[in-house]
């Protein structure tokens, strides 16, 4: 079987560690590339940078949270290059005023010299409450935030605040699509994923039990199995 190109787009304050388990599980048949998404202040610019730097002419795109916003934009501006979409713990909706206010407060905390506390402040919303005391999981979150850095964090928050409403484009998505969400996702809850899956023709929706917003880290095998099926099913239909 021909190897399958896959672009894995991380979320806010995340990097390739977010997908480490899925990369290992998919390695026998997929070539994975993880863009940094650190230097742009808009989702549109993130998507354009990915298209310029991506080593694959055509590819499947998987994005978690902010990565999902970028995946929507990739499909919006380069439909011909996208062969499949995996949308994880994300939403098609723009920021609410309340969400934007929270982001602006976090940005002020970071700019005031307390960037190191931002990941700790976000953790209760990022992961299932039952895993809050998991030192390995908390350690990965801290490491990814450190790797990302304050400048990229500020860029990412600005991009997220200004993102487009992707709901009007859902019905135009014809690429094979899987929508995955943790049942305890407090940031983008299951009803946001039901909205996405109901809007995209033939999209497959999967809600993972005992899982919060960072599904790829909290339930890595379950997510990997779903992504493997999505990729291999796509491979048999092209």
C-alpha positions in Angstrom: 0.0 0.0 0.0 1.2 3.5 -0.8 2.2 5.5 2.2 -0.4 8.1 3.4 0.7 11.7 3.9 -0.8 13.2 7.1 -0.5 16.7 8.5 -1.1 16.9 12.3 -1.9 20.4 13.5 -1.5 21.1 17.2 -3.6 23.3 19.5 -2.9 26.3 21.6 0.4 26.0 23.5 1.0 22.5 22.0 3.5 20.9 19.7 4.3 17.5 18.2 4.2 15.9 21.7 0.4 16.3 21.5 0.4 13.6 18.8 3.3 11.4 19.9 1.2 8.3 20.5 -0.8 8.6 17.2 2.4 9.2 15.2 3.8 5.9 16.6 0.6 4.0 15.9 0.2 5.3 12.4 3.9 5.0 11.5 3.6 1.6 9.6 1.6 3.2 6.8 1.5 7.1 7.3 4.1 9.8 6.9 3.3 12.4 9.5 4.3 16.1 9.6 3.6 18.5 12.4 3.8 22.2 11.7 4.8 24.6 14.4 2.0 27.2 14.0 4.0 29.8 16.0 4.8 32.7 13.8 1.4 33.8 12.5 -1.2 36.1 14.1 -4.2 34.7 12.1 -5.6 31.3 11.3 -5.5 32.2 7.6 -1.8 32.9 7.8 -1.2 29.7 9.7 -2.9 27.7 6.9 -1.0 29.5 4.2 2.3 28.8 5.9 1.4 25.1 6.2 0.5 25.0 2.5 3.9 26.7 1.6 6.0 24.5 3.9 4.1 21.2 3.7 6.3 18.4 2.2 3.2 16.8 0.6 1.4 18.0 -2.5 -1.9 16.4 -1.2 -2.6 15.2 2.3 -5.1 14.4 5.0 -5.2 17.0 7.8 -5.9 16.3 11.5 -6.2 19.2 13.9 -7.0 19.4 17.6 -8.7 22.6 19.0 -6.8 25.5 17.4 -5.5 22.9 14.9 -9.1 22.2 13.9 -9.6 25.9 13.1 -6.6 25.7 10.9 -7.8 22.5 9.3 -11.1 24.2 8.4 -9.1 27.1 6.8 -7.0 24.6 4.8 -10.1 23.1 3.4 -11.5 26.5 2.7 -8.5 27.8 0.7 -7.0 24.7 -0.7 -9.7 22.1 -1.1 -7.9 20.4 -3.9 -5.0 19.5 -1.7 -7.0 18.0 1.2 -7.9 14.3 1.0 -9.4 13.9 4.4 -10.2 15.8 7.6 -9.9 14.7 11.3 -11.4 17.3 13.6 -10.6 16.7 17.3 -11.9 18.6 20.3 -12.6 21.7 18.3 -15.5 23.8 17.1 -16.7 25.4 13.9 -18.0 28.5 15.9 -16.1 31.8 16.4 -15.1 33.0 19.8 -17.8 34.3 22.1 -17.2 37.6 23.9 -16.7 35.7 27.2 -14.1 33.4 25.6 -12.2 36.4 24.1 -12.2 38.1 27.5 -10.6 35.1 29.1 -8.0 34.9 26.4 -7.1 38.6 26.8 -6.7 38.1 30.5 -4.3 35.2 30.0 -2.4 37.3 27.5 -2.0 40.0 30.0 -0.8 37.6 32.7 1.8 36.2 30.2 3.0 39.7 29.2 3.2 40.7 32.9 6.0 38.1 33.3 3.9 35.1 34.5 3.8 33.1 31.3 5.0 30.0 33.4 1.7 30.0 35.2 -0.6 30.1 32.1 -0.4 26.3 31.4 -1.2 25.6 35.1 -4.2 27.9 34.9 -5.4 26.2 31.8 -4.9 22.6 33.0 -8.3 22.2 34.8 -10.1 23.0 31.5 -7.8 21.0 29.3 -8.0 17.6 30.9 -10.6 15.4 32.5 -10.9 16.1 36.3 -9.9 12.5 37.1 -6.5 13.1 35.5 -5.7 16.5 37.1 -3.2 14.9 39.5 -1.5 12.8 36.8 2.1 14.1 36.9 3.0 12.7 33.5 0.1 14.4 31.8 0.7 17.7 33.6 4.4 17.4 32.7 3.7 17.1 29.0 1.4 20.1 29.1 4.1 22.2 30.8 6.8 21.0 28.4 4.7 21.8 25.3 4.0 25.3 26.8 7.7 25.9 27.4 8.5 24.7 23.9 5.9 27.0 22.4 7.0 30.1 24.3 5.3 33.4 25.1 5.6 35.1 21.7 4.0 32.2 19.9 1.3 31.9 22.7 0.4 35.6 22.1 0.3 35.0 18.3 -1.9 32.0 18.7 -4.4 33.7 21.0 -4.7 36.6 18.6 -5.3 34.2 15.8 -7.9 32.2 17.7 -9.8 35.4 18.7 -9.9 36.5 15.1 -10.9 33.2 13.5 -13.7 32.9 11.0 -17.1 31.2 11.6 -16.7 27.9 9.9 -20.3 26.8 10.2 -21.3 28.1 6.8 -18.7 26.0 5.1 -19.5 22.7 6.7 -21.9 21.5 4.0 -19.2 22.1 1.4 -16.7 19.6 2.9 -16.6 16.6 0.7 -13.4 15.0 2.1 -13.8 11.9 4.3 -14.2 13.4 7.7 -14.0 12.0 11.3 -15.0 14.1 14.3 -13.6 13.1 17.7 -14.3 14.5 21.1 -13.7 13.7 24.7 -17.0 13.2 26.6 -15.7 15.6 29.4 -14.3 18.2 27.0 -15.0 21.5 28.9 -13.7 23.8 26.2 -15.4 22.4 23.1 -18.1 20.0 24.5 -19.7 17.2 22.6 -22.6 19.3 21.3 -20.1 21.4 19.3 -18.9 18.2 17.6 -22.4 17.0 16.9 -22.9 20.3 15.2 -19.9 19.8 13.0 -20.7 16.1 12.2 -24.3 16.9 11.3 -23.1 19.7 9.0 -20.5 17.8 7.0 -21.9 15.2 4.6 -21.2 11.6 5.8 -18.9 12.7 8.7 -18.3 10.1 11.4 -18.7 11.3 15.0 -17.0 9.6 17.9 -17.3 10.6 21.6 -14.6 9.1 23.8 -15.6 8.3 27.4 -13.5 9.4 30.4 -11.7 12.0 28.3 -11.3 15.8 28.3 -10.1 18.3 25.8 -6.6 16.8 25.1 -8.0 13.5 23.8 -4.8 12.5 22.0 -2.9 12.4 25.3 -5.7 11.3 27.6 -7.0 8.4 25.5 -4.2 7.9 23.0 -5.0 4.4 21.9 -8.7 5.1 21.3 -7.9 8.2 19.2 -5.2 6.3 17.4 -7.6 3.5 16.5 -10.1 5.9 15.1 -7.6 7.8 13.1 -6.1 4.6 11.7 -9.6 3.5 10.5 -10.2 7.0 9.0 -7.0 6.9 7.1 -7.2 3.3 5.9 -10.8 3.7 4.9 -9.9 6.8 2.9 -7.0 4.9 1.3 -9.4 2.2 0.0 -11.7 4.7 -1.6 -9.3 6.8 -3.7 
